[in-house]
Amino acid sequence: MTKLSPAFVTGPPRRIGDAGFLWLHWIIPLVLFFATTGSPQAANAEEETIQGQILNRADQPLPGCIVFIASAEYRTPPAITDSSGDFQIIAPLAGTEEYFVEVYWGRRLMYRKPLRISELGQDQSPVHKLPAIMLGR
């Protein structure tokens, strides 16, 4: 067994039961930090509801796809397509940022195209419908 030099010893050895120390001093503060920080533009933007549908080459719905709206500084929580390939995302969209619609199958990126704010329409409708997204074409 090798002996560690005193420079590497920071105190008495910790037991596995000392997991509370790790949670209290590292994990909880990190979670709070990341939960309270975010994009300033996303915080000031109005939330928009975006709906769409994912289809395959044969125009059949694709359930189980993971859909995001992403920008350089922000990414929505994931939306999963249902049995008819439909999804709905609530996203804070600022008019000056460039956004992308990203579709994943598992961990594989299958689709990434720009989302033009002008495509969403200028009406005051709370829900905006995207054209159907075809994968594999």
C-alpha positions in Angstrom: 0.0 0.0 0.0 1.4 3.4 -1.0 1.6 6.1 1.5 0.2 9.6 0.5 2.3 12.6 1.2 0.9 15.1 3.8 0.2 17.6 0.9 -2.7 15.4 -0.3 -4.3 14.9 3.0 -7.0 17.4 3.8 -8.4 16.0 6.9 -9.7 12.8 8.4 -11.0 10.3 5.9 -14.7 10.7 5.1 -17.1 7.8 5.5 -19.8 6.9 2.9 -22.2 8.1 5.6 -20.9 11.6 5.1 -22.8 12.0 1.8 -24.8 14.7 3.6 -21.7 16.9 3.5 -21.5 16.5 -0.2 -25.1 17.4 -0.7 -25.0 20.3 1.7 -21.8 21.9 0.5 -21.7 21.1 -3.3 -24.8 19.6 -4.9 -27.5 21.8 -3.5 -25.6 25.1 -4.1 -24.8 24.0 -7.7 -28.5 23.1 -8.4 -29.7 26.4 -6.9 -27.1 28.3 -9.0 -28.1 26.7 -12.3 -31.8 26.9 -11.5 -31.7 30.6 -10.8 -29.4 31.6 -13.7 -30.7 31.8 -17.2 -30.6 33.9 -20.3 -31.6 37.5 -19.6 -33.3 37.7 -23.0 -35.3 34.6 -22.3 -36.4 36.0 -19.0 -37.7 39.2 -20.7 -39.3 37.5 -23.7 -43.0 36.7 -24.0 -43.9 33.0 -23.8 -45.2 31.5 -27.0 -46.9 28.1 -27.4 -45.6 26.3 -30.5 -47.3 23.2 -31.8 -46.1 20.9 -34.6 -46.1 17.4 -36.0 -43.2 15.0 -36.9 -43.7 12.7 -39.9 -41.6 10.0 -41.5 -40.9 9.6 -45.3 -44.2 7.8 -45.7 -46.1 10.7 -44.1 -46.8 8.6 -41.0 -46.6 10.2 -37.6 -43.4 9.5 -35.5 -44.1 9.1 -31.8 -41.3 9.3 -29.3 -39.2 12.0 -30.9 -37.7 14.6 -28.6 -38.2 18.2 -29.8 -36.5 21.4 -28.5 -36.5 25.1 -29.4 -32.9 26.3 -29.0 -30.9 29.5 -29.4 -27.3 30.3 -28.6 -28.2 31.0 -25.0 -31.4 29.1 -24.3 -33.0 25.7 -24.8 -36.5 24.7 -23.9 -37.3 21.7 -21.8 -37.9 18.7 -24.1 -41.2 17.9 -25.7 -41.9 14.3 -26.7 -44.1 13.6 -29.7 -47.3 11.6 -28.9 -48.8 8.7 -30.8 -49.9 11.0 -33.6 -46.5 12.7 -33.9 -47.8 15.9 -32.3 -45.8 18.1 -29.9 -46.3 21.3 -28.0 -43.6 23.6 -26.5 -43.9 26.7 -24.5 -40.9 28.9 -25.2 -39.9 32.5 -24.3 -39.1 33.9 -27.7 -37.4 37.3 -28.1 -37.8 38.8 -31.6 -34.0 39.5 -32.1 -32.6 36.1 -31.3 -32.1 33.3 -33.9 -33.9 30.1 -32.9 -33.8 26.5 -34.2 -36.2 23.6 -34.1 -34.2 20.5 -33.1 -35.6 17.0 -33.3 -33.8 14.0 -31.8 -34.4 10.3 -32.1 -32.8 9.0 -28.9 -29.5 10.9 -28.7 -29.2 11.3 -32.5 -30.0 14.7 -34.0 -32.3 14.1 -36.9 -33.4 17.6 -37.8 -32.2 21.2 -37.1 -33.7 24.1 -39.0 -34.0 27.8 -38.2 -37.3 28.9 -36.7 -38.3 32.2 -38.1 -40.3 34.3 -35.7 -42.1 35.7 -38.8 -43.4 32.1 -39.5 -45.3 32.2 -36.3 -47.5 35.0 -37.5 -48.1 38.5 -36.2 -51.6 37.7 -34.8 -52.2 37.7 -31.0 -53.1 34.0 -31.0 -51.6 32.2 -28.0 -50.8 29.1 -30.0 -48.7 29.0 -33.2 -48.7 25.9 -35.5 -45.5 25.0 -37.4 -45.7 23.2 -40.7 -45.2 19.4 -40.5 -41.6 18.4 -40.1 -40.6 15.5 -42.4 -37.7 13.4 -41.2 -35.6 11.4 -43.7 -36.2 13.6 -46.8 
